Amino acid sequence: MKNVTVYTTNSCPFCVMVKNFLNAQNIPFKEVNVEANPQMMIELMNKTGQMGVPQTEIDGKWVIGFDPNGIMKALSN
């Protein structure tokens, strides 16, 4: 099983969509709320160069935004 982490904020509708998608696919994931932990937002920006959320990390591969195809592709590789 791959490690899946979703980086979110409280007010992000696409974050909810990513979490709902993963739940619907029975894919376990860890959620990191970068609004609650600003240090994580800085680390995230350093890793991906992106400020927006959601960002999903799947075993070191990054999927930016709500991208079900990208998530499934990263899970299958």
Secondary structure, DSSP 8 states (H G I E B T S, - for coil): ---EEEEE-TT-HHHHHHHHHHHHTT---EEEETTT-HHHHHHHHHHHS--SS-EEEETTEEEESS-HHHHHHHHH-
